[in-house]
Amino acid sequence: MYTLVADHPLIAHKLTTLRDVRTPTPEFRRLADELVTLLAYEATRHLPVEPVVIETPVATAEGVKLAGPPAMIVPVLRAGIGMLDGMTRLLPAAAVGFMGLARDEDTLVATAYAVRLPADLIGREAIVLDPMLATGGTLEVVIRTLIDRGAAGVTAICLLAAPEGLARIAATFPEEEVRVPIRVVTAAIDARLNERGYIVPGLGDAGDRLFGAV
Ligand code: URA
């Protein structure tokens, strides 16, 4: 597994305000949206391109365009929905599938209650949107589903990650056994999880802060 912590001053600045308990929902949404776009820049670095020749108003020029089938963006319900606009802004041609997972707050085990994905993802890059990589239980189920359907690679964009979650994904999908590259792009790796499975210091419940408590 490849992990990238995008430690850019703009990202660090926005993340600090995002974490702040005094940041209200409208600002939280806007900051999450902006952070995803900045992380998406790094998360799409590996996408294949092919050469093209175009005409500028002045001369013929060689350039590139994205190659291969469009990437599949997979926001994980509910909080991943708050990351979708920030992602499609950068990749407007991408398809969007959905996975809904809920974790049992006692056992912390994640189970899928909705999967809206094409049966066949062969040759397609998948980009998973899930703001908090905590225990890694949710991301494990999502990655396994995408690999089983033939994804060429899986890149998870997470606003924050915990060492426990990263270790779980690395152990579950060892490079020597998994035939597709697995990547995690995040704005920061925090210290640890607390006894309720929340990231410390984290930012609280990302879904509640984006959409309000339900
Ligand atoms: N999900 C969240 O929303 N926050 C955490 O800290 C962990 C999981």
Boltz pocket constraint, residues with backbone or C-beta under 6 A from the ligand:
constraints:
  - pocket:
      binder: B
      contacts: [[A, 132], [A, 134], [A, 197], [A, 198], [A, 199], [A, 200], [A, 202], [A, 203], [A, 204], [A, 205], [A, 206], [A, 207]]
      max_distance: 6.0
